[in-house]
Amino acid sequence: MPAVAAPTTSPTTLDTPAGGAFTLIFTRLPALLRLACGLVGAVVALSVRTPPVEPALLVPAVAALTAWSVWYAFRALRHGIGRPMVLGDVALTAAACLAMPVLVTPEVLPGEVSWIAVLASTTVLNAQANAPIGWSVPAGLLVTAAYATGAHAAGQPDEAAAHAVTLLVQTACGALITAIMRRRIGRADDAFVAHQRLTRESLVARTARDAERRQNRDLHDTVLATLTMVGLGAVAGPSAALRERCAADLRTLTALADARSAPDEGPVPLDGRLRAVRARLPELPVTTELAPCVVPAPVAEALAESTYAALSNVLRHAPGASAALRLSRVADTVVVELADDGPGFDPAAVPAHRYGLRESVRGRMSSVGGRAEIDSRPGAGTRIRLEWSDVD
């Protein structure tokens, strides 16, 4: 049996759907949050310019922050958020916090609702979502320190303490939630990769088993069937018929091997395949009624070889019997019927180790999604019905 190669795909190249979804969500949300904060913050910042706000500093600072927010969102949505973007965001936010005395009117600072407070919170949360905890927590502490320093410089110590606590809580909660999610998602992806690996290995093993069963069927229906006839004494002495049967077996095995190595030839006439089967058993009297019928090549092979196995059983186990072969199509179902007037048998009494009907007929039909029905009893001959439907 030819060896079946094991899958070569590395687990690292397999899909990681949970991690991909996490990255997608935690890229889009920070991008949209940064864009909204930048645009709304610009409007709010420019609408309150009472002293000690310095318009000469406020306008370029707001313009720079707005431009950064737009670029940040565009870049994040197109290419994701890398560490340089996180560091840049933290640096600009910290600079804005330190410049709070000349950018924000003191009257709007209390209550943690100034545009600088919103900017700081947005930056802290985005950093936790898009940077490793070894970077995100220091980034959150840096923004917190810058905000507290700026608020103190603006004469708002209460605001400095209140929002510093808020920023610390946001840093801690964001880092904790992100770490838990990354760990859980990592485990989910590990389980998915393991499942994919097992699925691939199972498919390889099943393919190997199917190939072995197919080879065993072919051997059973050709070489082993001929040897069984010789062993049972059905052929006495040198025989031209035996030589021809051996040659036919060899041609059949060669044709099967060539067919499996060739590309799928598409739909083929099943009635022609069944006539070829009939020709392989010239010593068996068989009447045929074959309606024109076209089916996929693998189905034609399964039906034809199942028919050959069934007729070979008649020749081997019911010497002198005759058989009838009929092909028809009922709606979307292809039906091949075989009947013989031999002595018949009890299907329930066939030992489990017997290969013929179990694999050469039922197993072969099952491999293409078809089925086989066997009706026989001692003294009443045997009827076999093979069915295959082209409707899923």
DRENKOLKOL-643435 format. One line per 4 residues: number of its first residue (from 1); for each residue z, x, y of N, C-alpha, C. Coordinates in steps of 0.02 Angstrom, whole numbers, m for minus. Each point is the difference from the previous one (the first is absolute). Example, Ala and Ser with C-alpha at 12.3 -4.5 7.8 and 13.67 -1.06 7.14 Angstrom:
<rs>
1 = 390:660:m284:0:m45:59:0:45:60 ~ m36:m18:53:3:42:59:37:m39:55 $
</rs>
This chain:
<rs>
1 = 0:42:m60:0:m42:60:0:44:62 ~ m44:m13:50:m1:41:59:65:m5:38 ~ 20:56:29:63:1:38:m9:m38:65 ~ 52:m32:20:1:m37:63:41:39:50 $
5 = m30:16:56:35:41:50:55:m39:33 ~ 55:34:13:55:m31:37:m17:m5:73 ~ 27:m47:36:m14:m7:71:21:62:38 ~ m43:21:46:14:61:37:26:m14:70 $
9 = 6:m63:18:22:m17:67:73:19:9 ~ 15:38:51:69:19:14:37:m59:30 ~ 65:m7:m16:38:m55:29:m1:0:75 ~ m8:60:30:1:2:74:m63:m30:29 $
13 = m53:m8:m39:m61:m28:26:m4:m75:m11 ~ 49:m28:m35:0:m72:m12:22:m36:63 ~ m15:m65:2:19:m41:57:76:m4:6 ~ 23:m2:63:71:m12:14:4:m59:47 $
17 = m7:m61:m26:m6:m59:44:60:m13:43 ~ 60:11:m26:60:m13:41:3:49:58 ~ m11:64:m14:1:50:53:m55:m12:51 ~ m58:m21:m24:m55:m15:46:17:m58:45 $
21 = 31:m52:m28:19:m57:41:54:20:51 ~ 48:41:m21:52:23:46:m31:39:58 ~ m45:46:m16:m33:39:53:m39:m44:47 ~ m36:m49:m28:m40:m44:41:44:m40:48 $
25 = 53:m30:m27:44:m41:42:35:43:53 ~ 27:57:m21:38:41:47:m44:45:43 ~ m64:m11:m4:m46:30:49:m22:m52:50 ~ m17:m58:m24:m25:m53:46:56:m26:45 $
29 = 58:m13:m29:54:m27:41:20:48:56 ~ 14:64:m14:16:45:56:m56:6:51 ~ m63:m2:m24:m56:5:47:m1:m59:48 ~ 8:m60:m28:0:m60:42:62:m3:44 $
33 = 56:22:m27:62:0:40:m6:48:59 ~ m27:60:m12:m8:49:53:m49:m26:53 ~ m55:m32:m22:m49:m25:48:31:m56:42 ~ 35:m47:m31:31:m55:37:52:26:49 $
37 = 41:47:m23:52:29:43:m32:36:59 ~ m54:37:m12:m33:37:55:m29:m46:53 ~ m35:m53:m23:m33:m44:48:51:m43:38 ~ 48:m30:m37:50:m42:34:45:43:44 $
41 = 19:59:m26:42:45:39:m32:22:65 ~ m66:10:m2:m36:21:61:4:m55:53 ~ m10:m62:m21:2:m56:48:70:m6:30 ~ 51:4:m42:69:m7:23:19:58:45 $
45 = m18:61:m19:18:59:40:m31:m2:69 ~ m62:m21:5:m35:m1:64:21:m59:43 ~ 31:m51:m30:19:m58:39:67:9:37 ~ 40:50:m20:64:13:33:0:73:24 $
49 = m13:8:66:m6:68:28:46:11:59 ~ 58:m34:m2:47:10:55:35:67:m7 ~ 23:29:56:34:65:m3:60:m4:m47 ~ 17:54:m32:m27:69:9:m63:16:m41 $
53 = m36:m51:m24:m62:13:m37:m49:35:46 ~ m32:53:m26:m50:37:37:m69:m21:m25 ~ m37:m41:40:m66:m22:m23:m47:59:m16 ~ 8:54:37:m45:57:m12:11:29:m70 $
57 = 60:m9:m27:13:22:m68:m8:m56:m51 ~ 17:m61:21:m3:m57:m46:m72:m14:m24 ~ m46:m3:48:m69:m19:m17:m31:48:m50 ~ 1:66:12:m30:45:m51:39:m1:m66 $
61 = 66:m8:3:39:m3:m62:m19:m61:m41 ~ m5:m58:33:m20:m60:m35:m71:5:m26 ~ m45:29:40:m69:9:m22:m4:44:m63 ~ 40:54:1:0:46:m58:28:m35:m62 $
65 = 55:m37:9:30:m34:m57:m46:m55:m28 ~ m34:m36:45:m46:m53:m22:m59:30:m38 ~ m28:54:28:m55:33:m34:21:25:m69 ~ 60:28:m3:26:23:m64:8:m58:m49 $
69 = 25:m56:23:10:m58:m44:m67:m25:m29 ~ m51:m3:43:m66:m23:m23:m29:50:m51 ~ 4:65:16:m27:50:m46:40:1:m65 ~ 65:m6:6:44:m1:m59:m21:m56:m47 $
73 = m9:m61:27:m18:m57:m42:m69:11:m31 ~ m48:23:39:m67:11:m26:1:52:m56 ~ 33:55:13:2:54:m49:37:m22:m64 ~ 54:m37:9:39:m21:m58:m39:m48:m44 $
77 = m35:m48:31:m38:m49:m38:m60:32:m35 ~ m27:53:29:m59:32:m29:18:54:m51 ~ 51:39:14:14:59:m41:72:4:m25 ~ 42:m47:17:70:5:m20:41:38:52 $
81 = 65:5:m14:47:32:46:26:64:m33 ~ m16:57:30:24:63:m25:60:25:40 ~ 28:56:m22:59:27:33:m14:20:73 ~ m59:29:15:m12:16:71:4:m61:46 $
85 = m24:m58:m25:4:m60:41:73:m22:10 ~ 40:6:m52:71:m17:6:34:46:50 ~ m13:65:m4:30:48:45:m22:m13:72 ~ m64:m15:9:m26:m14:67:32:m62:30 $
89 = 8:m51:m42:31:m62:23:73:12:21 ~ 36:39:m40:70:15:15:5:41:64 ~ m44:49:8:2:42:60:m13:m39:64 ~ m51:m42:0:m16:m40:59:56:m49:16 $
93 = 28:m31:m52:54:m48:12:62:35:27 ~ 17:58:m28:58:37:24:m10:20:73 ~ m60:21:18:m14:19:70:8:m60:46 ~ m25:m59:m22:7:m60:40:74:m20:8 $
97 = 39:8:m52:72:m15:4:35:46:49 ~ m16:64:m2:32:47:46:m20:m14:73 ~ m60:m27:9:m24:m16:68:20:m70:21 ~ 45:m32:m36:21:m68:14:23:m11:72 $
101 = 36:47:32:24:m13:68:m55:m13:51 ~ m61:27:m12:m54:m10:48:m53:m48:m27 ~ 10:m27:m61:m50:m45:m29:24:m72:m7 ~ 67:m10:1:27:m67:m11:51:m16:54 $
105 = m5:m59:28:49:m23:49:68:m10:m35 ~ 56:26:28:65:m5:m34:20:m72:m15 ~ m22:m47:41:22:m69:m10:m25:m30:m67 ~ m56:26:m27:m27:m29:m61:23:37:m63 $
109 = 38:54:9:21:39:m58:52:m35:m43 ~ 52:m30:29:52:m30:m42:m29:m55:m45 ~ 27:m4:m60:m23:m52:m48:m51:25:m49 ~ m19:64:3:m47:31:m47:m67:m36:m2 $
113 = m23:m24:58:m63:m37:1:m52:33:44 ~ 13:58:26:m50:34:40:m58:22:m44 ~ m57:14:32:m58:22:m39:12:67:m33 ~ 43:41:30:17:64:m31:42:m11:m64 $
117 = 45:m49:2:40:m15:m59:m44:m24:m57 ~ m48:m44:15:m47:m25:m51:m42:58:m27 ~ m23:44:45:m39:57:m20:39:45:m49 ~ 63:13:17:42:42:m43:10:m31:m69 $
121 = 14:m64:m2:11:m34:m65:m64:1:m42 ~ m56:m12:32:m64:0:m36:m13:69:m31 ~ 12:52:39:m12:68:m25:45:17:m58 ~ 64:m18:6:48:14:m54:m21:m35:m65 $
125 = m17:m64:4:m19:m37:m60:m65:27:m30 ~ m49:15:42:m63:27:m26:10:67:m35 ~ 45:41:28:13:65:m31:30:m8:m70 ~ 46:m48:m8:30:m10:m66:m51:m23:m51 $
129 = m49:m39:23:m49:m28:m47:m54:51:m20 ~ m12:51:41:m58:42:m11:14:74:m8 ~ 63:19:m4:17:70:m9:52:7:m54 ~ 1:56:m36:53:12:m49:69:m3:34 $
133 = 50:m17:m40:66:m9:29:26:64:34 ~ m22:58:m25:20:62:31:m27:9:71 ~ m54:m36:16:m28:1:67:20:m61:40 ~ 1:m58:m33:8:m63:38:70:m7:30 $
137 = 51:21:m37:68:m6:27:11:47:60 ~ m19:64:m4:6:41:61:m41:m27:58 ~ m58:m29:m15:m40:m30:54:38:m57:33 ~ 32:m43:m41:39:m54:27:59:25:41 $
141 = 33:53:m22:56:28:37:m23:31:66 ~ m60:31:m1:m26:29:62:m15:m54:52 ~ m31:m54:m20:m15:m55:46:65:m31:25 ~ 49:m8:m44:65:m27:20:33:43:53 $
145 = 1:66:m12:30:46:49:m37:m2:66 ~ m66:m2:m1:m39:m2:61:14:m64:38 ~ 5:m57:m35:13:m63:34:70:0:31 ~ 49:24:m37:68:2:27:4:45:61 $
149 = m35:56:m1:m1:47:57:m33:m32:60 ~ m56:m33:m11:m36:m31:55:39:m58:31 ~ 31:m40:m43:39:m57:26:61:25:39 ~ 33:52:m23:55:29:38:m25:26:67 $
153 = m56:33:0:m28:27:63:m17:m56:48 ~ m18:m59:m26:m17:m57:42:63:m38:22 ~ 59:25:m19:62:m33:21:18:m59:m42 ~ m20:m1:m63:14:m58:m44:33:25:m64 $
157 = 62:22:3:33:26:m60:11:m54:m54 ~ 13:m61:21:10:m53:m50:m65:m12:m39 ~ m56:m2:39:m65:m9:m33:m15:58:m46 ~ 18:60:23:m12:60:m42:36:m6:m66 $
161 = 63:m21:1:38:m6:m62:m24:m57:m43 ~ m13:m58:32:m20:m59:m38:m67:10:m36 ~ m50:24:36:m65:7:m33:m2:61:m46 ~ 41:49:14:4:57:m46:26:m23:m68 $
165 = 50:m45:1:24:m27:m63:m56:m39:m36 ~ m36:m40:40:m56:m39:m29:m51:46:m32 ~ m18:54:35:m49:47:m27:25:35:m63 ~ 65:16:m2:28:31:m59:m2:m48:m60 $
169 = 17:m63:12:m3:m50:m53:m71:m9:m25 ~ m47:m3:48:m70:m7:m20:m24:60:m41 ~ 21:59:20:m18:60:m37:27:m2:m71 ~ 65:m16:m5:32:m1:m66:m30:m54:m45 $
173 = m5:m61:26:m27:m55:m40:m73:12:m19 ~ m40:23:49:m71:14:m14:m9:53:m53 ~ 39:55:6:m5:53:m49:22:m23:m69 ~ 55:m39:m3:26:m23:m64:m49:m48:m34 $
177 = m25:m48:38:m46:m50:m28:m64:35:m24 ~ m26:45:41:m62:35:m19:11:42:m63 ~ 57:35:m3:13:42:m59:5:m43:m63 ~ 35:m57:5:6:m44:m59:m68:m26:m21 $
181 = m39:m21:49:m66:m27:m16:m45:53:m32 ~ 2:60:28:m41:54:m29:21:15:m72 ~ 65:0:m13:23:14:m67:m21:m56:m48 ~ 9:m62:21:m19:m56:m43:m75:m1:m12 $
185 = m37:13:53:m73:0:m6:m23:57:m44 ~ 32:57:6:m17:56:m44:11:m17:m73 ~ 56:m33:m14:13:m21:m69:m52:m50:m25 ~ m18:m47:44:m51:m49:m19:m66:33:m15 $
189 = m20:48:41:m63:35:m12:4:44:m62 ~ 58:30:m13:8:39:m62:m9:m46:m61 ~ 30:m59:4:m7:m47:m56:m72:m23:m7 ~ m34:m9:57:m71:m21:m3:m43:55:m31 $
193 = 13:62:21:m38:57:m28:12:5:m75 ~ 64:m8:m21:16:4:m71:m36:m56:m38 ~ m1:m59:29:m35:m56:m32:m74:14:m6 ~ m30:26:54:m71:17:m3:m14:53:m53 $
197 = 44:49:m4:m10:52:m51:3:m29:m70 ~ 51:m43:m12:6:m31:m65:m60:m44:m16 ~ m24:m35:51:m58:m43:m10:m61:41:m20 ~ m10:56:34:m57:42:m16:6:30:m70 $
201 = 61:23:m16:10:28:m67:m9:m53:m53 ~ 23:m61:14:m10:m54:m48:m73:m16:m9 ~ m38:2:56:m72:m14:m4:m35:54:m41 ~ 19:63:11:m30:54:m40:15:m9:m74 $
205 = 64:m15:m15:19:m9:m70:m36:m60:m30 ~ m6:m54:38:m34:m59:m27:m74:14:m11 ~ m31:39:47:m70:19:m9:m9:41:m62 ~ 47:47:m11:m4:41:m60:6:m43:m63 $
209 = 48:m48:1:8:m43:m59:m62:m43:m11 ~ m28:m26:55:m61:m42:m7:m57:41:m29 ~ m7:63:24:m53:43:m26:10:13:m74 ~ 63:12:m20:14:13:m71:m14:m62:m42 $
213 = 21:m58:24:m14:m61:m37:m74:m14:m5 ~ m37:14:54:m72:m11:m1:m34:46:m51 ~ 22:63:m2:m29:47:m48:18:m21:m72 ~ 63:m22:m9:19:m23:m67:m41:m61:m22 $
217 = m13:m46:47:m41:m58:m18:m70:22:m21 ~ m29:47:40:m68:22:m16:m3:33:m68 ~ 50:42:m14:2:33:m65:11:m51:m57 ~ 45:m47:12:14:m51:m52:m62:m41:m16 $
221 = m39:m16:51:m57:m45:m10:m62:36:m25 ~ 1:65:0:m59:37:m22:17:44:m61 ~ 23:60:12:11:48:m54:51:m26:m50 ~ 58:m24:23:52:m23:m46:m23:m61:m40 $
225 = m38:m44:31:m24:m59:m36:m47:22:m56 ~ m43:47:15:m47:24:m51:38:34:m57 ~ 49:43:17:39:34:m52:39:m50:m41 ~ 24:m54:31:37:m51:m38:m45:m34:m51 $
229 = m62:m14:20:m47:m30:m47:m13:46:m59 ~ m7:65:14:m10:47:m54:62:3:m45 ~ 59:1:32:61:4:m39:12:m61:m43 ~ m23:m59:23:9:m61:m39:m52:m8:m55 $
233 = m48:47:m3:m51:m3:m51:m58:m45:17 ~ m8:m18:63:m55:m43:19:m67:36:m4 ~ 1:67:0:m61:40:m6:7:43:m62 ~ m45:m9:m47:3:38:m62:m54:54:0 $
237 = 21:61:0:m48:56:m4:m38:10:64 ~ m49:45:0:m41:13:60:m34:m64:23 ~ m1:m10:64:m26:m63:28:m36:13:65 ~ m61:m23:5:m37:5:63:33:m44:53 $
241 = 27:m57:m22:34:m44:48:61:34:30 ~ 37:37:m43:59:35:25:m19:54:50 ~ m54:37:m17:m22:51:47:m20:m30:67 ~ m35:m57:m4:m21:m32:62:61:m26:39 $
245 = 51:m25:m36:59:m24:35:38:58:33 ~ 5:56:m34:32:58:30:m37:23:62 ~ m66:1:m4:m41:19:58:10:m49:57 ~ 5:m65:m17:10:m51:52:69:8:32 $
249 = 50:17:m41:67:12:28:m1:58:49 ~ m34:53:m18:m4:58:44:m36:m17:65 ~ m55:m39:m6:m36:m20:61:44:m44:44 ~ 39:m43:m31:43:m45:39:53:39:38 $
253 = 33:47:m35:52:40:34:m30:42:56 ~ m59:28:m12:m33:39:53:m17:m43:60 ~ m26:m61:m14:m18:m45:54:62:m22:39 ~ 55:m12:m35:61:m20:35:26:56:44 $
257 = m2:61:m24:22:57:41:m44:9:61 ~ m66:m8:m10:m46:7:57:11:m56:50 ~ 14:m60:m24:10:m57:45:62:9:42 ~ 53:30:m27:61:9:38:m5:56:50 $
261 = m42:48:m13:m8:55:48:m50:m16:54 ~ m40:m54:m11:m51:m20:50:30:m48:49 ~ m29:m6:60:25:m50:49:m12:m70:m25 ~ 39:m47:26:m7:m70:m20:m70:m24:14 $
265 = m32:m27:m54:m70:m21:8:m7:m70:27 ~ 56:m34:14:m3:m66:28:m10:m52:m55 ~ m18:m62:19:m8:m54:m50:m55:17:m51 ~ 13:m18:m62:m48:12:m54:m7:m63:m42 $
269 = m56:m8:m36:m9:m60:m42:42:5:m63 ~ 47:m46:m8:44:0:m58:m38:m20:m63 ~ m48:m45:6:m38:m20:m59:m37:59:m30 ~ m25:46:42:m32:59:m26:49:46:m37 $
273 = 60:7:28:50:41:m34:19:m30:m68 ~ 4:m65:m4:18:m32:m64:m56:7:m51 ~ m62:m1:22:m56:11:m47:3:71:m28 ~ 20:48:44:7:69:m24:56:5:m51 $
277 = 55:m38:10:54:m1:m49:m25:m28:m66 ~ m38:m53:4:m28:m29:m62:m43:50:m37 ~ m38:40:37:m44:49:m32:39:56:m33 ~ 62:12:22:41:54:m30:28:m20:m68 $
281 = m6:m63:m18:26:m24:m65:m55:m37:m38 ~ m52:36:m19:m57:m34:m32:18:m31:m68 ~ 51:25:m34:17:m25:m66:39:m66:2 ~ 21:m22:59:39:m62:6:m45:m57:24 $
285 = m6:m54:m39:m40:m58:22:34:m34:60 ~ m33:0:57:29:m29:60:m53:m43:34 ~ 17:m63:13:m43:m42:41:25:4:72 ~ m46:2:47:20:10:69:m28:m55:44 $
289 = 39:m18:51:m20:m46:53:28:29:65 ~ m43:37:35:24:39:57:m34:m24:64 ~ 38:m33:42:m26:m22:65:m3:59:47 ~ m49:4:44:m2:55:49:63:0:43 $
293 = 30:58:7:63:5:36:8:71:27 ~ 19:5:63:10:65:33:73:7:20 ~ 30:56:m18:71:14:16:6:73:22 ~ 57:19:32:11:70:16:m2:44:m62 $
297 = m22:63:8:m9:45:m56:64:8:m42 ~ 60:11:31:60:7:m42:15:m62:m42 ~ m15:m59:28:12:m62:m36:m50:m6:m58 ~ m63:18:13:m50:m2:m53:19:46:m57 $
301 = 26:60:17:21:47:m52:57:m29:m41 ~ 50:m30:34:58:m28:m35:m21:m57:m47 ~ m42:m45:25:m22:m57:m41:m43:24:m58 ~ m45:47:13:m45:24:m53:39:37:m54 $
305 = 46:45:21:36:39:m50:51:m43:m37 ~ 29:m51:33:44:m47:m36:m40:m38:m52 ~ m60:m20:19:m44:m35:m48:m17:45:m59 ~ m16:63:14:m16:47:m53:60:9:m47 $
309 = 61:6:29:59:8:m42:11:m61:m45 ~ m11:m60:28:10:m61:m39:m52:m5:m56 ~ m63:15:14:m52:m3:m51:11:54:m53 ~ 24:58:22:15:53:m48:55:m21:m48 $
313 = 48:m38:25:53:m26:m43:m29:m47:m53 ~ m49:m41:19:m32:m45:m48:m33:41:m55 ~ m37:51:21:m36:42:m48:48:37:m46 ~ 58:21:28:47:40:m38:44:m42:m46 $
317 = 23:m58:25:50:m39:m37:m29:m62:m34 ~ m62:m18:17:m29:m60:m32:m71:16:m23 ~ m8:44:m50:m67:17:m25:m37:m63:m22 ~ m63:m4:19:m41:m57:m19:4:m58:48 $
321 = 46:1:48:6:m55:49:m55:5:52 ~ m15:m55:31:m46:m1:57:38:m20:62 ~ m30:14:58:34:m13:63:m47:m31:51 ~ 30:m30:50:m39:m30:56:29:27:65 $
325 = m44:16:45:19:28:66:m31:m42:54 ~ 41:m21:47:m24:m45:53:27:24:67 ~ m44:4:50:19:18:69:m18:m57:46 ~ 48:m20:42:m12:m54:48:42:13:62 $
329 = m16:m36:53:40:3:61:21:m71:16 ~ 66:m10:5:28:m66:16:30:6:70 ~ m33:m30:49:21:7:71:2:74:17 ~ 60:25:18:6:71:18:25:43:m57 $
333 = 0:m26:m60:27:37:m57:m55:17:m49 ~ m2:64:m19:m46:24:m52:35:m6:m67 ~ m34:m31:m48:31:m12:m66:m45:30:m55 ~ 31:41:m41:m33:26:m60:38:m27:m60 $
337 = m36:m35:m45:32:m30:m59:m30:31:m63 ~ 43:18:m46:m20:27:m64:32:m42:m55 ~ m39:m15:m51:27:m37:m57:m29:29:m64 ~ 40:3:m52:m25:23:m66:26:m46:m54 $
341 = m35:1:m56:19:m43:m57:35:40:m54 ~ 36:53:20:36:40:m48:64:m34:m24 ~ 41:37:m36:60:m30:m29:54:m16:50 ~ m6:27:61:51:m14:50:65:37:m15 $
345 = 49:m8:46:64:34:m8:52:m35:44 ~ 61:20:m8:55:m27:41:15:50:55 ~ m19:m13:64:13:48:54:73:18:7 ~ 45:m46:m15:72:15:7:24:48:m52 $
349 = m38:8:m55:22:44:m54:m28:71:7 ~ m39:12:52:m29:67:10:55:47:21 ~ 10:57:m36:53:47:19:m7:25:71 ~ 56:15:32:m1:21:70:m37:65:10 $
353 = m2:43:m52:m32:65:9:m76:m4:m5 ~ m27:m57:m23:m73:m7:m5:m31:1:69 ~ m53:37:7:m27:15:67:m58:m47:21 ~ m39:m23:m50:m63:m32:16:1:m55:51 $
357 = 28:m59:m19:0:m56:46:45:13:60 ~ 57:34:m10:48:11:54:m30:40:57 ~ m33:55:m15:m27:44:53:m75:m7:9 ~ m37:0:m55:m73:0:6:m27:m65:29 $
361 = 38:m54:m8:m23:m65:27:46:m22:58 ~ 62:m16:m17:45:m24:53:13:53:54 ~ 16:60:m20:14:52:49:m59:16:44 ~ m60:2:m31:m60:15:39:m15:m55:51 $
365 = 8:m63:m20:m12:m55:46:52:m1:56 ~ 62:14:m18:53:1:50:m12:54:53 ~ m32:55:m19:m12:55:47:m47:m20:56 ~ m40:m53:m8:m46:m22:53:20:m68:27 $
369 = 61:m22:m16:23:m64:26:m24:m60:m40 ~ m24:12:m61:m22:m56:m42:51:m16:m53 ~ m19:m41:m47:46:m17:m54:m39:m16:m63 ~ 34:3:m56:m30:m13:m65:44:m50:m38 $
373 = m33:m50:m31:34:m49:m42:m27:8:m71 ~ 45:4:m48:m19:9:m70:27:m58:m41 ~ m45:m35:m35:19:m58:m40:m25:13:m71 ~ 46:7:m46:m19:12:m69:57:m23:m46 $
377 = m19:m17:m62:50:m13:m52:m34:12:m67 ~ 38:16:m49:m29:16:m65:m45:m57:m26 ~ m61:20:m20:m47:m48:m28:m41:m38:51 ~ 9:13:65:m34:m39:51:m40:43:49 $
381 = m12:63:m17:m38:42:45:39:19:63 ~ m36:30:47:33:25:61:m43:m17:60 ~ 33:m22:54:m34:m12:64:35:41:54 ~ m39:35:40:27:40:55:m35:m21:64 $
385 = 39:m11:52:m28:m21:64:22:52:52 ~ m48:32:32:12:48:54:m18:m32:66 ~ 45:6:49:m12:m31:66:13:50:56 ~ m42:m4:50:11:38:61:m24:m41:59 $
389 = 43:m5:51:m17:m40:59:m10:45:60 ~ m51:m15:41:m12:40:60:35:m29:61 ~ 49:m46:m12:40:m28:54:70:28:m7 ~ 26:32:55:68:29:m2:51:m55:m10 $
</rs>
